[in-house]
Amino acid sequence: MWDDSMEAVPDFQGPYPAGDAASSQVAPKVLCCIWGELRGVLATLDSLRAMLLEPLSADLLAVAQRQLLDDEQRLTALSSSRLVGAKLYEKPSPETFFGEHYEYMSQVRGNWLNAGNTQVLINHKMLADYLRSQNMYEKYDLFVFTRSDLLHLLPFPGAADLRRCLGRTDVLTQAGHEFGGVNYNFAIMQSAVAEQYLTAPYDTIVSRSLPNRQKVYNIELFWRVILAQKSIRNLRMPVTCFVTGESVEDRTSWRKIRHSEEHDVIYKYQAQMEEAFRNLEIWKQHPEWTVLRPPLGLQVTEVHGQARRLFGLHFAAEVPDRSVASKAEGSEELEETVRFHCVPKKGWDRYFRGMHCQACNTINWKGSGGLPQPPQSGCWLLPTSDVAATAVAQQQEALKALGWRVVSSTPEVLKSLGNKVGLQDFAKANGLMDFLPRRYASAECAEFPCILKKAYGEFGKECCIVNSTEEVHQVAKEGLGSQWVLQELIRGRCEVSTTVLVDCGVILDEVSTCYEYDSEVYVWPRCRRISKHVHHVPDDHLQIFQLFLQDYRGICNFNYKVCDSGQLSIFELNTRIGGDLAVDAPRDRAKRLFEKLDEHFHCP
């Protein structure tokens, strides 16, 4: 993506070589990278040097857009601060930079791809390419990515402490100013994830892989979503800096630059500036950082209200004693004990942790590639996707040999139950068709409207309401065959999801949730939920479930409606943990089911 025709200034070689050898023996090598325009840098340079570069013994790099008349002079000012490289480039047009993908992705609503924010995403890709061209990912252990106009009020901890709080795929950002997403203006990470982080926006746009295109995205939410897609965990630290300027007349694409009489500073976002000064007062009372290992969930005040964030670094004065990884422990890391690893990652980690039974959703093994290594021997590996469930069934002996505990059935059992076509065939072979919606062998014999859905799929994907033979043929172009199910549409606003823990037909525990939607005719999730509540499953319904599960072991869930007559109409059976258990069920009930699994399937 780098264009040699772009105007550039010669690389600056500062007084310190990359990864100063004097510090490399005692601390990780750190590179602080400035991206974007060089706005405000004359006002922030002293604070950058004193509060960030010196505590971290960090080198400095600037890869910036040419925008101001004195950009070269600004780079010269930076050259006195361990500057190891610099480049200015002309601002590219988004249409040229992203090609045809830009127009397509511009259809997704929100400010994430407006003129200013598009340049932010371009800046990250430009920086990524420059670092790669200079082989800098291999030269440094930690990377700091920052805009140029952040005024820092208090010093960072040393590089060794920063590395201790960061896992290989963690990104540390400042809490607040997040707007429901990630405050991307300042980020710290290990080298292992730096390039993936910087290129994530570009990769998402050119691959058109942004999920839920109907959602309205601001740029902070866009960052949160793509980091989750890349299995990058976002940790927070307190606000220590804010966006400033050199004068109130400075160029800005959003908000007005103002002056604070109280603090005698120039600022862009008042809430951000005031939070930084509040934190400065906390720091003055007890000037010490605490590394949180494992990370600690803490309450923060956001623009849109209270939120809970996962902190990897915090002020010592603000951290409860029980969560402290103290300096007395030296470099020894406190390892988190987890009994239940639910895979792959689906953004459910905080819900699993809320069960308080040492369950988490942090390993992103999707069922392909090499088998995951257990963090500790004897912890459970529980699937949250159909593909992972099949992979566990196929490789359960190999997983056990690695030290995992698994409970599963044969791949054939999973195929007959989890595959929507297979479930129909299973029900027919076992005299259970009365408990499923009527299946149509062809579009020509169907009663419309009806439901057309793919044999495999999660979260309502590849499932739709069809109103005619023509619509069926438009969707299932190759015919129904073994890939599609055409079935009766069951009307009703309420739908039930029941998760069961079962051992060869014996139900050991169940958790059930009833959802009410805004229409009698719908396909989830393309509908609006009105309410949800805990559902009591009658014994006769549990007995019906057991008829489907004579050869099944583990956790699964049934999605169904209860007709006015009391008859069950089962839409699908998922041979994995579903969102009803992971997210919606009362935490104490979900915990009880997990504890029952651990107790019943005791032998590893």
Backbone torsions as a table, in degrees:
resi	resn	phi	psi	omega
1	MET	NA	-17.8	179.4
2	TRP	-71.6	130.4	-177.3
3	ASP	-106.7	116.1	-177.5
4	ASP	-64.0	-16.5	-179.7
5	SER	-78.5	-12.0	179.6
6	MET	-67.8	135.1	-179.2
7	GLU	-66.4	135.1	-177.7
8	ALA	-140.9	159.5	172.6
9	VAL	-100.0	156.0	179.5
10	PRO	-60.6	149.8	177.1
11	ASP	-60.3	134.7	175.2
12	PHE	-86.8	138.7	174.5
13	GLN	-113.9	107.5	-176.9
14	GLY	-74.3	179.8	-177.4
15	PRO	-72.3	-12.5	179.9
16	TYR	-116.5	131.6	175.2
17	PRO	-69.0	158.0	178.9
18	ALA	-55.5	130.7	179.3
19	GLY	62.7	61.6	-177.1
20	ASP	-42.2	122.3	-173.8
21	ALA	-62.1	-28.0	-177.4
22	ALA	-64.8	-30.5	-177.3
23	SER	-99.4	-15.1	-173.1
24	SER	-66.8	-20.2	-178.3
25	GLN	-76.3	-22.9	-173.9
26	VAL	-116.9	-12.2	-176.3
27	ALA	-151.3	157.9	175.7
28	PRO	-62.3	152.8	175.1
29	LYS	-81.2	132.6	-174.7
30	VAL	-123.7	136.4	174.2
31	LEU	-121.9	122.6	176.2
32	CYS	-97.3	122.2	-174.1
33	CYS	-114.6	124.3	175.4
34	ILE	-93.7	128.9	177.6
35	TRP	-121.5	165.7	178.3
36	GLY	88.5	-152.1	175.8
37	GLU	-85.6	167.6	-179.2
38	LEU	-95.8	34.8	177.5
39	ARG	-64.2	138.7	171.7
40	GLY	72.5	-0.2	-171.7
41	VAL	-65.8	-29.1	179.1
42	LEU	-69.7	-25.9	178.4
43	ALA	-87.6	-22.5	-174.0
44	THR	-103.8	-12.3	-171.1
45	LEU	-58.9	-43.9	-179.0
46	ASP	-61.3	-42.5	-179.6
47	SER	-70.3	-35.7	177.0
48	LEU	-61.0	-43.8	-178.2
49	ARG	-67.7	-46.8	-173.2
50	ALA	-76.8	-37.3	-172.1
51	MET	-96.5	-18.1	-174.6
52	LEU	-124.5	-59.1	-173.8
53	LEU	-64.5	-45.2	-177.1
54	GLU	-69.8	-47.1	177.7
55	PRO	-59.9	-32.8	-178.1
56	LEU	-92.8	-5.4	-171.1
57	SER	49.6	45.7	-171.5
58	ALA	-93.1	145.3	167.7
59	ASP	-82.2	164.6	-176.2
60	LEU	-124.7	141.6	177.3
61	LEU	-137.8	141.8	177.0
62	ALA	-129.2	121.3	173.0
63	VAL	-124.8	102.7	-165.5
64	ALA	-131.2	156.0	174.6
65	GLN	-77.6	139.4	174.9
66	ARG	-75.5	119.9	-177.4
67	GLN	-143.1	-39.1	-174.2
68	LEU	-99.5	153.2	-176.9
69	LEU	-64.7	-27.9	-176.9
70	ASP	-108.2	32.0	-178.3
71	ASP	-56.4	-41.0	-179.3
72	GLU	-64.1	-38.9	178.1
73	GLN	-65.4	-33.8	178.3
74	ARG	-66.6	-39.9	175.9
75	LEU	-65.0	-36.8	177.5
76	THR	-62.4	-39.5	177.3
77	ALA	-62.5	-37.3	179.5
78	LEU	-69.4	-24.4	-173.0
79	SER	-65.1	-14.8	177.6
80	SER	-85.7	4.2	-174.3
81	SER	-122.8	56.8	176.8
82	ARG	58.5	34.4	-179.1
83	LEU	-72.2	120.5	-178.7
84	VAL	-106.3	-6.5	178.6
85	GLY	-176.0	151.2	179.3
86	ALA	-155.8	148.9	176.9
87	LYS	-154.0	136.0	172.1
88	LEU	-109.7	140.5	178.3
89	TYR	-137.3	151.6	177.3
90	GLU	-71.8	144.0	-177.5
91	LYS	-66.6	117.4	-179.4
92	PRO	-81.1	157.0	174.5
93	SER	-79.3	140.8	179.4
94	PRO	-58.6	-37.4	-178.9
95	GLU	-61.8	-38.6	178.3
96	THR	-74.5	-40.6	-174.4
97	PHE	-68.6	-46.1	-176.5
98	PHE	-98.0	-9.9	-179.7
99	GLY	69.1	-151.1	-176.2
100	GLU	-63.0	-19.3	-177.5
101	HIS	-68.2	-26.6	-176.5
102	TYR	-64.4	-47.2	-179.6
103	GLU	-62.1	-40.8	-179.6
104	TYR	-63.9	-47.5	-177.1
105	MET	-73.9	-21.0	178.0
106	SER	-65.5	-14.6	179.4
107	GLN	-74.6	-17.1	176.5
108	VAL	-73.1	127.2	-172.6
109	ARG	-71.8	155.5	176.8
110	GLY	117.6	172.6	-176.0
111	ASN	-88.5	4.5	-173.5
112	TRP	-62.2	-24.0	-177.0
113	LEU	-123.9	30.2	173.9
114	ASN	-75.6	-179.4	-171.5
115	ALA	-57.3	-47.6	-177.8
116	GLY	-70.4	-44.9	-177.0
117	ASN	-70.1	-31.6	175.6
118	THR	-60.6	-39.2	178.3
119	GLN	-66.3	-34.1	175.4
120	VAL	-58.5	-45.3	-179.3
121	LEU	-66.8	-39.0	176.6
122	ILE	-63.1	-42.2	-179.5
123	ASN	-56.4	-40.4	-178.8
124	HIS	-66.3	-39.5	178.4
125	LYS	-67.9	-40.3	177.8
126	MET	-60.3	-44.2	178.6
127	LEU	-63.8	-42.3	179.1
128	ALA	-58.2	-45.1	-177.9
129	ASP	-66.9	-37.9	179.4
130	TYR	-66.4	-44.5	178.6
131	LEU	-59.9	-39.5	178.5
132	ARG	-67.1	-41.3	-178.3
133	SER	-64.9	-26.4	-179.6
134	GLN	-99.8	7.2	179.6
135	ASN	55.9	37.1	-174.6
136	MET	-86.1	-19.4	177.7
137	TYR	-61.4	-30.4	-178.5
138	GLU	-85.7	-14.0	-174.6
139	LYS	-90.5	-17.7	-173.5
140	TYR	-125.9	154.1	179.0
141	ASP	-94.2	-36.6	-179.0
142	LEU	-127.3	146.0	177.0
143	PHE	-125.2	138.9	172.4
144	VAL	-116.0	123.7	178.5
145	PHE	-113.1	122.3	-172.0
146	THR	-144.7	150.3	167.5
147	ARG	-77.1	166.6	-170.1
148	SER	-86.0	-16.9	-170.8
149	ASP	-104.7	33.0	176.1
150	LEU	-95.8	123.7	177.4
151	LEU	-94.8	116.8	-176.1
152	HIS	-91.3	133.6	-176.7
153	LEU	-103.7	-22.2	-178.6
154	LEU	-143.9	154.1	-169.9
155	PRO	-75.9	148.0	176.2
156	PHE	-79.8	158.9	172.8
157	PRO	-70.2	172.9	178.9
158	GLY	-68.6	164.6	-176.7
159	ALA	-62.2	-35.9	-179.6
160	ALA	-63.4	-40.8	177.8
161	ASP	-66.4	-40.3	178.4
162	LEU	-61.7	-45.1	-179.7
163	ARG	-64.8	-32.3	-178.6
164	ARG	-68.0	-27.5	-178.9
165	CYS	-89.6	-8.0	-175.4
166	LEU	-108.5	125.8	167.8
167	GLY	-77.4	172.8	-175.9
168	ARG	-61.3	-29.9	-178.2
169	THR	-118.0	31.0	176.2
170	ASP	-98.6	146.1	172.2
171	VAL	-124.3	124.0	-178.8
172	LEU	-98.0	121.2	177.9
173	THR	-128.1	173.0	-178.3
174	GLN	-91.5	133.7	178.9
175	ALA	-67.3	156.8	-177.1
176	GLY	85.2	159.7	-179.7
177	HIS	56.1	36.0	-174.3
178	GLU	-103.1	-26.0	177.2
179	PHE	50.8	44.1	178.0
180	GLY	81.7	7.8	-176.7
181	GLY	-139.4	-126.6	-176.9
182	VAL	-123.8	131.2	174.7
183	ASN	-79.6	89.1	-171.6
184	TYR	-77.6	-5.4	-173.1
185	ASN	-64.7	-23.5	-179.0
186	PHE	-146.9	120.8	-174.9
187	ALA	-143.6	141.2	179.2
188	ILE	-125.8	140.0	-178.3
189	MET	-160.4	166.5	173.3
190	GLN	-77.1	160.6	-178.5
191	SER	-62.7	-26.8	-176.4
192	ALA	-59.8	-27.2	-175.5
193	VAL	-116.2	-2.1	-172.1
194	ALA	-60.0	-49.2	-177.4
195	GLU	-66.8	-40.7	178.9
196	GLN	-62.6	-39.5	177.8
197	TYR	-62.4	-48.8	-175.9
198	LEU	-66.2	-35.3	-175.9
199	THR	-90.7	-6.8	-176.1
200	ALA	-56.4	-45.1	179.2
201	PRO	-62.1	-46.0	-180.0
202	TYR	-61.5	-46.5	-178.8
203	ASP	-60.7	-39.2	-179.4
204	THR	-65.7	-40.8	-178.3
205	ILE	-69.8	-47.4	-175.5
206	VAL	-74.7	-20.6	175.5
207	SER	-94.6	-4.6	179.3
208	ARG	53.9	42.4	-171.4
209	SER	-105.7	16.6	177.9
210	LEU	-68.3	122.3	-178.5
211	PRO	-74.1	157.8	175.0
212	ASN	51.1	69.9	-178.0
213	ARG	-67.7	-9.1	177.9
214	GLN	-83.0	-11.6	-178.0
215	LYS	-76.1	153.2	174.8
216	VAL	-95.2	119.8	-174.5
217	TYR	-108.9	126.0	158.8
218	ASN	-88.4	171.7	-173.5
219	ILE	-68.4	-30.7	178.5
220	GLU	-67.3	-41.8	177.3
221	LEU	-66.9	-38.0	176.7
222	PHE	-57.2	-45.9	178.5
223	TRP	-61.3	-42.9	-179.0
224	ARG	-60.9	-43.0	-177.4
225	VAL	-66.9	-44.3	-176.1
226	ILE	-72.8	-30.5	175.2
227	LEU	-66.2	-40.2	176.9
228	ALA	-62.7	-39.8	177.6
229	GLN	-60.3	-35.7	-178.1
230	LYS	-88.2	5.3	-178.7
231	SER	60.0	37.5	176.3
232	ILE	-101.4	124.0	-177.8
233	ARG	-88.7	135.2	179.9
234	ASN	-98.8	113.3	172.9
235	LEU	-101.1	155.2	-179.2
236	ARG	-117.2	163.2	169.8
237	MET	-139.4	165.5	179.9
238	PRO	-66.6	160.6	176.3
239	VAL	-69.9	124.4	179.2
240	THR	-123.2	-1.5	-176.3
241	CYS	-150.4	167.1	178.8
242	PHE	-150.1	160.1	-179.0
243	VAL	-74.4	126.0	-179.1
244	THR	-123.8	-163.9	178.3
245	GLY	-158.6	175.7	178.3
246	GLU	-92.1	-21.1	173.7
247	SER	-160.6	164.9	179.8
248	VAL	-71.3	-8.2	178.4
249	GLU	-95.3	4.3	-179.0
250	ASP	-57.9	150.3	176.4
251	ARG	-64.8	135.2	175.9
252	THR	-150.0	141.4	-179.8
253	SER	-94.2	-6.7	-177.6
254	TRP	-156.5	133.9	-176.4
255	ARG	67.2	169.2	-179.6
256	LYS	-108.2	140.5	176.3
257	ILE	-74.8	130.5	-177.0
258	ARG	-129.0	169.2	179.1
259	HIS	-116.9	134.3	177.3
260	SER	-95.8	118.1	177.2
261	GLU	-68.3	-37.6	-176.7
262	GLU	-62.7	-45.3	-175.1
263	HIS	-104.9	-5.1	-179.4
264	ASP	54.1	50.0	177.0
265	VAL	-134.7	159.3	173.0
266	ILE	-96.2	137.7	-176.8
267	TYR	-142.8	161.9	177.5
268	LYS	-108.7	-41.1	-179.0
269	TYR	-120.0	113.1	-172.8
270	GLN	-62.6	-45.2	-178.1
271	ALA	-60.3	-40.1	179.6
272	GLN	-65.6	-43.9	180.0
273	MET	-64.0	-45.1	-178.4
274	GLU	-66.0	-37.2	177.5
275	GLU	-64.1	-40.7	178.8
276	ALA	-62.3	-41.3	179.7
277	PHE	-71.7	-34.2	174.0
278	ARG	-61.3	-42.5	179.4
279	ASN	-67.9	-30.1	175.8
280	LEU	-62.6	-39.2	178.5
281	GLU	-65.9	-39.3	176.1
282	ILE	-61.7	-43.1	-179.2
283	TRP	-62.2	-40.7	-178.9
284	LYS	-62.5	-32.5	-179.7
285	GLN	-70.9	-35.5	-176.7
286	HIS	-152.0	84.2	-172.3
287	PRO	-77.3	73.8	-178.9
288	GLU	-150.2	138.4	176.3
289	TRP	-94.1	153.3	174.0
290	THR	-124.9	126.3	173.6
291	VAL	-81.1	128.2	-179.7
292	LEU	-101.9	106.6	-178.6
293	ARG	-137.1	106.5	5.0
294	PRO	-72.6	165.1	179.6
295	PRO	-57.9	155.6	-175.5
296	LEU	-121.0	130.5	176.0
297	GLY	-77.3	123.9	-178.3
298	LEU	-131.6	151.1	179.5
299	GLN	-79.4	135.6	176.7
300	VAL	-131.7	158.6	175.8
301	THR	-99.9	118.5	179.6
302	GLU	-106.2	172.0	178.6
303	VAL	-57.1	-37.1	-176.1
304	HIS	-98.3	14.9	177.1
305	GLY	122.1	-165.7	-178.1
306	GLN	-76.6	145.8	177.1
307	ALA	-149.3	159.8	177.7
308	ARG	-110.0	126.5	-176.5
309	ARG	-124.0	152.7	-179.9
310	LEU	-91.7	113.2	-176.1
311	PHE	-98.8	136.1	173.8
312	GLY	-105.9	-15.0	-177.4
313	LEU	-147.6	135.2	-179.8
314	HIS	-153.8	168.7	175.6
315	PHE	-68.9	137.1	179.6
316	ALA	-57.4	-34.9	-177.7
317	ALA	-69.4	-16.9	-173.5
318	GLU	-105.6	-0.1	-173.7
319	VAL	-105.2	130.5	174.8
320	PRO	-60.0	144.5	-176.4
321	ASP	-56.6	-35.1	-174.4
322	ARG	-66.4	-19.2	-175.6
323	SER	-102.3	5.0	-171.4
324	VAL	-82.4	129.8	166.8
325	ALA	-97.8	89.2	-166.6
326	SER	-73.0	163.9	179.2
327	LYS	-66.7	-22.8	179.3
328	ALA	-63.0	-21.1	179.6
329	GLU	-84.4	0.9	177.9
330	GLY	58.1	-136.4	-177.5
331	SER	-89.1	3.5	-179.8
332	GLU	-67.9	129.4	-177.7
333	GLU	-94.0	138.1	176.4
334	LEU	-82.5	113.3	-177.6
335	GLU	-85.4	136.1	178.8
336	GLU	-78.6	132.7	176.3
337	THR	-92.4	120.8	179.7
338	VAL	-124.9	131.0	178.1
339	ARG	-94.3	-33.7	-174.2
340	PHE	-122.6	111.0	174.2
341	HIS	-101.4	115.6	-178.7
342	CYS	-100.8	120.9	-170.9
343	VAL	-128.8	149.2	-2.3
344	PRO	-83.4	-180.0	177.3
345	LYS	-62.0	134.3	175.8
346	LYS	-134.2	16.8	-177.1
347	GLY	77.8	19.4	-176.6
348	TRP	-102.0	7.3	-171.3
349	ASP	-57.7	-45.0	-176.6
350	ARG	-66.1	-28.5	178.2
351	TYR	-73.1	-42.2	176.5
352	PHE	-63.4	-42.6	179.7
353	ARG	-64.9	-29.5	178.1
354	GLY	-66.0	-13.8	176.0
355	MET	-74.7	-19.8	178.9
356	HIS	57.4	45.5	175.0
357	CYS	-134.0	24.9	177.3
358	GLN	63.9	46.3	174.5
359	ALA	-110.6	147.3	178.8
360	CYS	-151.1	169.8	-178.7
361	ASN	-136.4	67.8	-173.6
362	THR	-120.0	-15.1	-179.8
363	ILE	-91.4	127.5	-173.6
364	ASN	-102.0	38.5	174.3
365	TRP	-76.2	117.8	-175.6
366	LYS	-98.4	3.5	177.2
367	GLY	110.5	-13.1	179.8
368	SER	-111.4	167.7	-179.7
369	GLY	75.8	-163.7	-178.6
370	GLY	-66.3	154.8	179.7
371	LEU	-72.4	142.9	179.3
372	PRO	-72.0	145.2	175.8
373	GLN	-86.2	133.3	178.4
374	PRO	-68.9	131.2	177.2
375	PRO	-58.7	-36.7	172.0
376	GLN	-135.7	147.7	178.2
377	SER	-67.2	138.3	174.8
378	GLY	92.2	8.2	176.4
379	CYS	-91.2	155.4	-175.8
380	TRP	-81.4	143.5	171.6
381	LEU	-114.8	109.8	-173.3
382	LEU	-119.4	125.8	-175.1
383	PRO	-77.3	142.9	173.9
384	THR	-115.6	6.4	177.0
385	SER	-138.4	157.9	179.7
386	ASP	-62.4	-41.8	-178.2
387	VAL	-64.8	-43.6	178.7
388	ALA	-64.7	-37.8	179.0
389	ALA	-61.6	-43.0	178.4
390	THR	-65.0	-41.9	-179.9
391	ALA	-63.7	-39.8	177.7
392	VAL	-63.7	-42.7	179.5
393	ALA	-62.6	-40.9	-177.1
394	GLN	-73.0	-29.5	-172.2
395	GLN	-122.3	27.2	-173.6
396	GLN	-63.8	-34.1	179.4
397	GLU	-69.1	-40.5	178.2
398	ALA	-65.7	-37.8	178.1
399	LEU	-65.5	-41.1	177.7
400	LYS	-63.1	-37.4	180.0
401	ALA	-64.1	-28.7	177.8
402	LEU	-76.9	-16.1	-178.7
403	GLY	115.9	-0.7	177.3
404	TRP	-75.8	152.5	165.5
405	ARG	-104.2	129.1	179.8
406	VAL	-134.2	151.1	170.8
407	VAL	-130.6	122.0	-174.8
408	SER	-155.9	174.8	176.4
409	SER	-113.4	-172.5	176.9
410	THR	-75.3	154.5	176.4
411	PRO	-56.6	-31.9	-179.6
412	GLU	-66.5	-38.9	178.0
413	VAL	-64.8	-43.7	179.2
414	LEU	-62.3	-39.4	-179.6
415	LYS	-66.1	-38.3	-177.8
416	SER	-73.2	-23.4	-178.4
417	LEU	-103.5	-44.3	-175.3
418	GLY	-78.6	-26.3	175.7
419	ASN	-79.5	128.2	-173.3
420	LYS	-67.0	-33.5	173.1
421	VAL	-71.3	-42.6	179.0
422	GLY	-60.4	-37.0	179.0
423	LEU	-63.9	-40.5	177.1
424	GLN	-62.1	-44.4	-179.8
425	ASP	-65.6	-40.3	178.5
426	PHE	-62.4	-46.4	-179.2
427	ALA	-62.2	-40.2	179.3
428	LYS	-64.6	-42.8	-178.1
429	ALA	-69.0	-24.2	-175.9
430	ASN	-111.7	14.6	176.1
431	GLY	67.2	33.9	-176.7
432	LEU	-114.9	15.3	-175.8
433	MET	-63.6	-24.2	-179.5
434	ASP	-63.9	-18.0	-176.0
435	PHE	-98.9	5.7	177.1
436	LEU	-119.0	153.7	172.6
437	PRO	-58.5	150.9	179.7
438	ARG	-61.6	134.7	-179.6
439	ARG	-100.7	137.0	179.0
440	TYR	-102.8	130.9	-178.4
441	ALA	-70.8	-25.5	-179.7
442	SER	-154.2	164.2	178.4
443	ALA	-65.2	-30.2	-176.0
444	GLU	-67.5	-24.1	-178.9
445	CYS	-106.0	9.0	-177.0
446	ALA	-81.7	154.3	171.8
447	GLU	-105.0	114.8	-174.7
448	PHE	-92.6	153.3	-4.4
449	PRO	-72.4	154.8	177.4
450	CYS	-145.8	179.7	-175.3
451	ILE	-104.5	132.7	174.1
452	LEU	-120.1	124.0	-179.0
453	LYS	-144.4	151.5	-179.7
454	LYS	-72.5	152.2	-179.5
455	ALA	-59.9	-37.7	177.6
456	TYR	-118.4	148.5	177.5
457	GLY	156.3	147.6	-179.4
458	GLU	-123.0	157.2	174.5
459	PHE	58.0	36.7	175.6
460	GLY	75.3	9.5	178.3
461	LYS	-68.1	147.6	176.5
462	GLU	56.1	35.7	177.2
463	CYS	-133.1	130.9	-176.7
464	CYS	-152.8	162.1	172.8
465	ILE	-90.9	128.5	178.3
466	VAL	-116.0	145.6	-173.6
467	ASN	-116.7	0.7	-178.5
468	SER	-161.3	164.9	175.6
469	THR	-59.8	-38.1	-178.4
470	GLU	-63.2	-41.4	179.2
471	GLU	-64.2	-37.9	177.5
472	VAL	-60.3	-46.6	-178.1
473	HIS	-68.3	-30.2	177.7
474	GLN	-67.2	-36.7	-178.2
475	VAL	-83.2	-52.0	-179.9
476	ALA	-97.6	75.8	-171.3
477	LYS	-63.9	-29.2	-178.7
478	GLU	-94.1	9.5	-176.7
479	GLY	92.1	169.5	-177.1
480	LEU	-69.9	-54.8	177.6
481	GLY	50.2	-139.0	179.7
482	SER	-99.4	6.8	-176.1
483	GLN	-103.8	-15.5	-175.0
484	TRP	-132.9	149.4	172.0
485	VAL	-120.8	126.9	174.0
486	LEU	-109.9	117.1	-173.2
487	GLN	-141.4	166.2	-178.8
488	GLU	-57.0	139.4	174.1
489	LEU	-86.5	118.4	178.7
490	ILE	-94.7	116.8	-178.0
491	ARG	-81.2	158.6	178.3
492	GLY	139.0	143.5	-175.8
493	ARG	-83.1	-16.9	-174.3
494	CYS	-109.5	137.5	179.1
495	GLU	-134.9	143.4	-175.5
496	VAL	-115.1	140.0	173.0
497	SER	-123.8	118.6	-177.7
498	THR	-117.7	120.2	174.8
499	THR	-95.7	133.3	179.1
500	VAL	-125.6	147.6	168.7
501	LEU	-105.0	121.9	-168.9
502	VAL	-136.1	148.6	174.2
503	ASP	-130.7	97.4	178.0
504	CYS	50.3	56.5	174.3
505	GLY	90.3	-10.9	178.7
506	VAL	-99.2	114.3	179.7
507	ILE	-80.6	119.5	-177.0
508	LEU	-90.2	-29.9	179.6
509	ASP	-164.1	159.4	177.5
510	GLU	-149.4	150.5	173.3
511	VAL	-135.2	129.5	-172.5
512	SER	-132.4	139.0	-179.9
513	THR	-129.3	134.6	176.4
514	CYS	-106.2	130.1	-179.4
515	TYR	-113.0	134.5	174.5
516	GLU	-109.9	132.2	-178.6
517	TYR	-114.3	174.9	-170.8
518	ASP	-89.6	10.7	-177.5
519	SER	-150.7	155.0	173.9
520	GLU	-76.7	-23.9	-176.3
521	VAL	-125.1	118.4	-176.4
522	TYR	-162.1	165.0	167.1
523	VAL	-127.5	119.8	177.9
524	TRP	-71.7	139.9	8.3
525	PRO	-97.3	17.8	-178.6
526	ARG	-84.8	59.2	-178.7
527	CYS	-162.6	172.8	-179.0
528	ARG	-112.0	125.9	178.9
529	ARG	-77.6	132.8	178.8
530	ILE	-93.3	-43.2	-177.6
531	SER	-160.3	167.8	171.4
532	LYS	-146.5	150.3	176.9
533	HIS	-156.0	159.8	177.5
534	VAL	-64.6	136.0	-176.5
535	HIS	-111.8	136.2	174.7
536	HIS	-91.8	122.4	-178.8
537	VAL	-92.0	119.6	177.9
538	PRO	-63.4	154.3	-179.1
539	ASP	-59.5	-37.4	-178.0
540	ASP	-66.9	-29.6	175.9
541	HIS	-71.7	-39.9	177.0
542	LEU	-62.3	-36.5	178.2
543	GLN	-64.9	-36.4	176.5
544	ILE	-65.8	-43.6	178.3
545	PHE	-57.4	-40.6	-178.0
546	GLN	-62.4	-30.1	178.9
547	LEU	-64.3	-29.7	178.5
548	PHE	-80.5	-17.2	-165.5
549	LEU	-116.6	26.6	-176.7
550	GLN	-61.3	-28.6	-178.2
551	ASP	-113.1	14.3	-173.6
552	TYR	-105.7	142.3	176.7
553	ARG	-132.5	131.0	177.0
554	GLY	122.3	-153.2	-178.9
555	ILE	-102.8	135.7	172.0
556	CYS	-149.6	171.0	178.4
557	ASN	-141.4	145.1	178.0
558	PHE	-104.7	133.6	170.8
559	ASN	-110.3	127.9	-172.6
560	TYR	-161.7	168.7	169.7
561	LYS	-118.8	153.5	175.7
562	VAL	-107.6	116.0	-178.2
563	CYS	-70.6	165.8	-179.5
564	ASP	-57.0	-30.0	179.6
565	SER	-76.1	-8.2	-175.3
566	GLY	92.5	-4.8	-179.6
567	GLN	-71.9	139.6	175.5
568	LEU	-78.5	144.0	170.2
569	SER	-130.9	97.1	-172.8
570	ILE	-86.1	120.8	-179.9
571	PHE	-81.3	-44.5	-177.1
572	GLU	-159.6	161.3	177.5
573	LEU	-126.9	118.8	-178.0
574	ASN	-101.6	120.7	-175.9
575	THR	-88.4	55.3	-175.0
576	ARG	-167.4	175.8	171.0
577	ILE	-74.2	132.1	178.5
578	GLY	-108.4	173.2	-179.3
579	GLY	-64.9	-24.5	179.0
580	ASP	-62.2	-42.7	178.1
581	LEU	-78.0	-44.6	-174.2
582	ALA	-66.4	-37.5	-170.1
583	VAL	-115.7	-46.7	-166.1
584	ASP	-92.0	-29.2	-176.8
585	ALA	-66.6	148.1	173.6
586	PRO	-53.5	136.7	-173.5
587	ARG	-61.1	-35.4	-179.9
588	ASP	-69.2	-33.5	178.1
589	ARG	-71.9	-41.6	177.5
590	ALA	-63.6	-40.9	178.0
591	LYS	-60.3	-42.4	-179.1
592	ARG	-60.9	-39.4	179.5
593	LEU	-65.5	-42.9	178.5
594	PHE	-64.2	-41.9	179.4
595	GLU	-64.8	-37.1	177.7
596	LYS	-64.5	-40.4	176.9
597	LEU	-59.7	-46.9	-178.1
598	ASP	-64.0	-36.4	-178.5
599	GLU	-74.5	-43.9	-173.6
600	HIS	-74.5	-47.4	-179.9
601	PHE	-92.0	62.0	-166.4
602	HIS	-68.1	-40.5	-174.4
603	CYS	-73.0	130.9	178.9
604	PRO	-68.4	NA	NA
